[in-house]
């Protein structure tokens, strides 16, 4: 994956290339920023360059290139390691390098499992890095989403960062660096990788995915610089329609105060699994924003809705206004937080649905 294939991120590329050319290779670098910004492909391209390139590095099979990423336990009561998922991981990176947790869960066959970097993974890391580099150069360890590390694993990684093995480079790729141990962050060089520009996303959709210009423009505007989200939009129209139907159903049930039906709605959404629930709540956040903006009659340059969503907004938008938009947004954020923290999804969703009865009436 050469730097030429990385979408946008000119400054980040120049920074990494400059460090490499000047021989100022940090022993630990954290590339951080929001999902779909290309930080992981950047880390892989940088690692391949450090390892001298070649077919093995290109196929992610170089013996001195190691990966750590969130996984689940395949068998209850038995430890699992990242190596158990290495085939799926390489497949994901080589075929669709711009991805998020939901895509990785699908590739790994996780279904509704909670993915973590377990304590026992630190033992595997120590074993790999204690060996001499087979090619006589660098050993590179890429850790995707270090915020998912078990506390015990994080503390052992910290010790490695304090006394790194010779010729070892750690590349950490984080979407939530504030959730990584501060002591780990303090021992890494931090490189911010911002959201992609709308233009970069739009041009990529046209050039690489043969999306018609008008559709590429709409998708680029709606995905907020998240290439993973842009690709989801291309391939998941059916899910988008389902999320729209769930959102409309909740708003209508809230308006007429049908509590029994709202409970059934909550149970149905809870059955989608945590990652899909989080995606749905993201969708709800977007719909609340879009309908609030719709009231300002600036659809041409500020709204990012599909035709179906825009038709719904004609009548629904007045119900999202200055008196309730902050309250609804805050409740959605709280629901997202609770789902991420493994709280009972049925309770979280029903609680949110009930609060919507009051909020949606606040016209």
C-alpha positions, 0 to 999 in steps of 0.5 A, a space after each residue: 500500500 504505497 503512499 500514493 494510494 492513501 486518500 488525501 492527508 498530504 500533511 501527514 504523508 509529508 511528515 512521515 516521509 520527512 521523518 523517514 528520509 531524515 532517519 528520525 524514526 520514533 520508537 512509538 507513534 500514535 496516529 489519531 483522528 476520527 473513523 474513516 480518516 485513513 490513519 490505519 492505511 497510513 500506518 500500514 504504508 509507513 510500516 511497509 516503507 520501514 521494512 523496505 517494501 517487497 512482496 511480503 510487506 505488500 501482502 502483509 506477510 512480512 515476518 517483522 510486521 506484527 498486528 494487534 487489534 480488537 478480537 473476541 473469544 472464539 471459544 468460551 473459557 479459552 484464550 484467543 489471540 490476534 494471530 487466530 484472526 490474522 487471515 481475516 485481518 489481512 483480507 480486510 486490510 488488503 481489500 477494504 483498508 478504509 473500515 471501522 469496527 462494524 466492518 471488522 466485526 463482519 469480516 471476523 464473524 463477531 456477530 454481537 460479540 464485544 471486541 477487545 484487546 485481551 490481557 493475554 495478548 501482551 504475552 504474544 506481543 512480548 514473544 514476537 518482539 523479543 526475537 531479532 528482526 528476521 531481515 536485520 532491520 526494523 520490527 514494526 508493531 501496528 496496534 489498531 484501536 489501543 483504546 480497546 486494550 484491557 487494562 492489564 495489557 495496556 500496562 504491559 504495553 507501557 513497559 515495552 514503550 518505556 524500554 522498547 526492544 532494539 529496532 522496534 517501532 510501535 504504530 498506534 492507530 486511535 479513534 479515541 486517544 483520550 481513552 488510551 492510558 495517559 502514560 502511554 500517550 506521553 511515551 508516543 509521538 502524536 500525529 493528528 490525522 484529520 477528517 478527509 475533505 469532501 473533495 477528496 472523498 468525492 473524487 475517490 468515489 468517482 475515480 475508484 468506485 465509478 460513482 456518478 458525479 452527482 451521487 458522489 457529491 451527495 455522499 461526500 457531503 453526507 459522510 463528514 470526511 469519513 471514507 468508511 461511512 462513504 463506502 457504507 453508503 454505497 453498499 448499505 442502501 438497504 440498511 439506510 432505508 431500514 434505519 430511516 423506517 425505524 426513525 420515522 416509526 419512533 417519531 410517530 409512536 412518540 407523538 401519539 404516545 403509544 408506550 406498548 408499541 414503543 417497548 416493542 420497537 425498543 426490543 426490536 432495535 436491541 436485537 440488532 446487536 451493539 455495533 448496528 445499534 450504535 450505527 442507528 443512533 449515529 443515523 438518528 443524530 444526523 436526522 435530528 441535525 438535518 431536520 433542525 437545519 431544514 427549518 432555516 430553508 437552506 436545503 441547497 447548501 446545508 442539508 445532506 438528505 436523501 430524497 426520501 428523507 427530504 420528503 419526510 422533513 417537509 412535515 417533520 422538521 418543525 418538530 425539531 426546533 430550538 426548544 428541543 434539539 439540544 435535549 434530543 441530541 443529549 439523550 442520543 449521546 447518552 444512549 450511545 455512551 450507555 450502549 458502548 459501555 455494554 449497558 442493557 440495550 433494551 433498557 437504554 432504548 426504551 428509556 430513550 424512546 420514553 423521553 422522546 414523548 416529552 421532547 417531541 411534543 415540545 414545539 
